[in-house]
């Protein structure tokens, strides 16, 4: 009996582990499929819309969407967990966003690789809406203040199945605290990516699948902003440039809305009718509202220039008299010493643009430097 046990090979043990891991992946896929099936009625905005707010300066510069760029940037996994990989081991990131009207949010993130079990990331995000004054029903302030905020605690996981396929998932615990009113919800993101031998990267992502677990607000429980997206990216072979195209909000075709103020002048007061677009122009309009185009230009090893165009955001946020740069975003990335510093601005409205700054580092490099 002892001799039989002694003949067990290491390859046999690894085969058993691989078989059990495949069963685990199948079970996880089935559970997530059940989540995806029950997404009817979930909206694209609402109380938990902060889950779609970007804290990464790089992601903001490339269109504030679910990218399909596979490299060592740990923050890409916040929006597409299949991009989480072993090159993010011992990376740490700090981000800060200066938003509108005293609104700001910050994030800290860390990554650790566990070999054949995949790479895990942990992050904490907090959104502050500034100080607000207590007042009675007549608007008289009593001198007291409170600070409403949102938070999101996330655990991410990614694993490479073979040289081409990667998968990943994020688990989120999100909450809202507005004075004595509070809610919290549990959600997951799932994603998969495929990398071709020629360097094309294709991804599909489903985000914010979940439920609100508790709320002391009046009325029905809030829905989470579920969304599907697919993207492709490619770094050109002979030019130091990477382009990205994302088709977002697959779950809803028509992303337009009826403007009650009719700022575009579509209403004809004489006939009492609205100007109707042709089927072709309406199809093109709906299609373009889903597409986000971005790119990165690499200047040497230490400088990256970024820019993007989001047609849907431009149509939603522009004004007829002053369209400005609504829908455009741009930024710069610097490699300084052992730090990566990224800065960007997103032109969301003609009256102001949020500022994003991200600083990241790999802790192993500091340890090696000190030795």
N, C-alpha and C positions, 0 to 999 in steps of 0.2 A: 504493500500500500504506500509506504514511504517512498519507494522507488518510482511509483507512478506519479506522485506529487512532485518529485524532484525533476521530472521530465517536462513539466509545464514550461512552455517557452514564453519569453517576453512578448513576442508578436501575438501569441494567442490572447494574452491579457489585454493588449491594446485593441485587438479586434473586438473583444467583448465590450470594452469601454466605448469604442466607436459605435457599436450596435446599440448600446444603451443611450448614448448621446443622440443618435438618430431618432430613437423612440421618444426621447424627451422633446426634440425639436418638433416632431409630428404632433405630440400632445399640445405643445404651446401653440402651434399653428391652428389646431382645431379650436382651442379656447378663443384665440383671437378672431377666428372666423365667426364664432358665435357673437362676439362683440360687434363685428362689422355688419352682420345681418340686421342687428337691431339698432340702426342708425336713423330710422325714419323720424322725421320731425326735428332733428337736430339742426340748429341754425348756424349761420356763418358769423354771427355777431351776438352781442348780449353781455351779460355780467362777466363772463369769463373771456371776453375778447382780448384781455391782456396776455393770454396764453400764446397769441400770435404776434405779440410785440417783440421786436428784435432787440437783443442786448449786444450782439456781436457787431463790431464796426465793419468787419469784412462782409458779413451777410447783408448788412444794411446797404453797403456800397454796391452790392451785386443784385439789389432788387428786393430785399426783405422777403425772401421766399425760400422754399425747400430746395437747396442746391444739390447737384450731383457731382461735386468735385472731390476726388479721393486723394487726400494728402494727410499731413500730420496736424492739421488745424483742428484741435479738439472741439471748438465751438460749432463746427459743422454738424456734429452729432446731436446738437440740441434740436435741430430741425429735420435731420435725416439720420436716424441712428444706425443705419447700415454702413455709414461712413466711419464709425468708430473702429479704430484699428490699433495694433500693437505699437505703432510709432508714437502714440499718444501717452505711452507709459511714463508716469511721474511728471506729466505736464500740469501746470497750474495756471489759471487765467483769472484776471480781474477785469471787469467791464463796468463802465459808467455811461449813462445816457442823460444828457441835459435836454429834457423834453419841453413842452409848452407850459406856460402859466404856473411856474414853480413845481411842475411835475418832473420827477426824475426816477430812474430806476438803476439798480446796481446788481451785479452778479459775481459769484465766485464759483470756480469749477476745478475739479481735479480728476485725473485719469490714472488707472492702474491696470496693467496687463496680467492675466492669470494663465498664460500659456494656452493649452488646448481648450480651456473653458471660456476663452474669449477675453475681451477687454471691457472693463467697467468704468463708468464715469459717474461722478456725483456733483450736483450743482444746487445752489440756493440762489433764487432770484427774489428781489423785493422791489415793489413799485410804490413810491410815496407820492401823495397828491398834495403835499404841503400842509401848512397849518390852516385850519378853518375855525371860525368863531362860533361859539354858541349864541343863539339869539332866540327871542320869543316869537310868537306868531305875528307880532307887529314889526319885526325886524330889528328890535332893540337888542344890541349885544350886551352880555353880562360880564364880559372880560375873560371868560374861559375859552380855551381852545382845545382842539383835538386834531389828530393827524390820521386820516384814513389811508389805507394801503391794501395792496394785494401781495400775495407771496406764492411761490411755486418751488417746491422741493422735488428734485428729479434724480432718479437713478437710471443710467443708460447702460446698454450692453450691445456689443457688436462682435461678430465672429466671421472669419473668412472660411467658407466651406471648401473652396478649391481656388485655383488661380484666377477664376473668373467671377464666381458668385460670392457675395457677402450678404448677411442678414443682420438685423438689429431691432431693438425695441427700447423705448423709454417708458418708465412708469412715473407718473406725476401725482403729487399730492398738492392740490391748489386750493387756496383759501382767500377770502375777502374779509376785511375787518374795517367796518365803517362805524366808528364810535361803539355803541352797544350791539350793533347789527353785524352778524357774521354768517358766513357760509363756508363750506369746504366740499371738494369733489375729488374723485379718483379717476384718472384717465391714463391711457396708454397711447403711444405712437408705435407703429410697425412700419418697417421699410425693407426693401431689398434692392441691391445694385448689381449690375453686370458690367464687367470690364472686358472689352474685346482685346484681341492680340495687337491690334493697331492703335490702341490707346483711347478709344471712345468709351465714355462712361455713361451708362443709362441707369436711372433710378425710378422707383415708384414708392410713394410714401402715403400713408394714411395717418392723420394726426387727430389728437383730442377725441379718442374713442372712450367714452365713459359716462359716468352719472354723477349728479350732485348727491352727496350723502347726507348733508344736513344744511338747513337754512332756517333762520328765525325771521327772515323777511316775509311780509305778507304776500299772499298769492301763490301761484304755482311755482314749482321748483324751476330753476334756471336750466337751460340747455347749454351744452358745451359746443364750441364752434368747430364742429367736425369739418375736415376738408381732405380731399384727395389731390395729389399732384404727381406729375411725371416730368422728368427732366433729362437733359443730355448735355454733356460737356466734352471738350476736346482741347488738349494743348497742341498747338500746331507744331509740325516737325521742324520746319526751317525758319520759323518766326517766333520770337519769344512772347507769344500771345496765347491766352486761353479764353475760349468763348463758352458761354453758358446760355441755354435756352430752357425755360421752364414753362410748362402748361399747368397752371394752378386752378384750384376750385373745379375739378372735374365733376364733382357731385352736382353742380348746378350750371346749366347752360347759359341762361339769361341772367347776367350780372348787372344789367342796367336798371334804372329806376325812373319813375315819373316825377319830374320836378314840379311841385305845385306852384312855384313862382314863375315858371316858364321863362327863365333867364335867357334861353337860347332863342326865344321868339318863334316857337313852333306853332303857336295858336294864331289862327286867322280870325280876328274879331268880326270881319264882314260876313264870312260864310259860317262862322261858329264851329269850325272844324280844326283838327290838328293836322299838320303836314305828315304824311305817311311816307316812310322810307321804302324803297324797293326791297324785295326779298333778298337780292344779292347784297345790297349795302347793309341790310340788317344782319345778315349772316356774317359778313366781314366784321361788322362792329362787335357782335357777340364773340367771335373768335379772337379778335385782338385784345379784348378785355381779359382774356385768360393768359396771355403770353407775356413773359418777362424776359428781356434780353440783357445780358451783362457780359463783361469781359475784363481780363487782367493783362496788363502789359508789364513784363519783367525787364527792368533796367539794371543789368548786372545782378549781383547776388544780394544786394542790400536794399533795393528799392523796387516797389510794386505800385503801379497806378491802376485804379479801378474806376469803372463807370457802369451804369445800367439805365434802362428805360422801362418803365412800367406804364403801359398805355391805359390800363384800367384805372390806376390811381390818378393819372392825369385827367381823365374824363370825369372822375368823381370830385376832384378837388379844384379844378380850374374855375376861373370866373370869366364871363364873356368879355369884359373890358381889359383884363390883365391876366393872361394865361401864365406868363413867366416860365419858370423851369419845372413846374409841377409834373411829377412823375419821373424826374431824373434824380439820380443819386451818384455820388462820386466819393472817392477816398484815396488814401495813400497808406502803404505799409512800409515800415522800416525795420531792418535787422541791425540792432545796435548792441554790441557786446554779446551777452547771452540773452538779450531780451528781444521780443518781437512786439513792436508798437504799431497799432493800426488806428487810423482816424478816418472818419467819414461824416458826410452830411447827406440827409435825405430831404429833397425838396418836396415836402408834402403839401405846402400851401405857400401862396405868395407873401403871406405875412410872417413867415418864419420857417426855420428848418432845424430839426433836432440835430444835436452834435453827439457823436458816438466816439468813445475811446476805449480801446482794449489793449491790455498789456499781458503778455504771456511769457512763460519761461519753462525750461525743463530743469527739474531739481537735480538730476544726475550730473548735468554740466557744472553746476555750482559745486557739487561734491568733488568731482574730478579736479576742478580748478583749485580747491582748497588743499587738496593732497599734493 
